[in-house]
Amino acid sequence: MNSLIRMKLLLDQGLPLSAAALLRRDADIDTIHVGEIGMSEAEDADIIQQARDEGRIVVTLDTDFHALLALHVATNPSVIRIRIERLRAQALTDLLLTVIAECAEALEQGSAITVEPSRIRIRRLPLVSDV
């Protein structure tokens, strides 16, 4: 459970605001939602920088975060992209607890993680092409 407690999350717009409170209250995970810190309208690059500055993992529905990490050959922050639509706060909380437990080491080392209904894909940072 220590690795869960050390994790710090930044939830992007489009994810339930109440999930941040659930993660803080029920799992004791330091979690903030962009809506809680006045970043609801922020550019993705600014959200990445905020996460980097605070040592947080970005959780998003948006493909652009992985693209930005690749474009800048970034080694942090880790990003969890959820590819499951319309998750309610409790379902998102449960899903994130599973992902963090299964991927804690990869998240700590810097990874782009994609969560789909039937699988979790982990790509280590920096994201570079083989071209």
Secondary structure as UniProt FT lines:
FT   HELIX           2..6
FT   STRAND          8..11
FT   TURN            13..14
FT   HELIX           17..27
FT   STRAND          30..33
FT   HELIX           34..36
FT   TURN            37..38
FT   TURN            40..41
FT   HELIX           44..54
FT   STRAND          57..60
FT   HELIX           64..71
FT   TURN            72..73
FT   STRAND          79..82
FT   TURN            85..86
FT   HELIX           89..109
FT   STRAND          111..115
FT   STRAND          120..124
//
